[in-house]
Amino acid sequence: MRIGAVTIAAAPAPHARELARFYERLLGWRIAEEGPKGGWVQLHPPEGDPDRTLLGINIESDEEYERPVWPSKPGAQHATVHLDIGVDDLDQAVAWALEAGATLAEEQPQEHVRVMIDPAGNPFCLCR
């Protein structure tokens, strides 16, 4: 067995497509497949990319989607999974993520990691 992709939830269509476009900008990956009405989108890394071992990132619309809160708080929707994205220059990566449409989380628990929030509210980490 091997993991081929990770799936990130989004609000109902067209939000999956919009979130996929954010990750397309952020990572430089390409939208490879899209389900009917934009409710499911898959991104792949570029050919020749060393991350090619991971098949892709799926963005999937969920009719019951609730924006997660990070860090977790009692009674609020919590994030169930997040991406850790390796970077060489943390400050430069944060600037790029902000330009792509992310926000910087208020709480930053580690010196060499920056917690970012994607446009759907999902946290992801930039890790040096």
Secondary structure, DSSP 8 states (H G I E B T S, - for coil): ----EEEEEESSTTHHHHHHHHHHHHH--EEEEE-GGGSEEEEE--TT-GGGGS-EEEEEE-TT----BSS--TTS-B-S--EEEE-S-HHHHHHHHHHHT-EE-S----TTEEEEE-TTS-EEEEE-
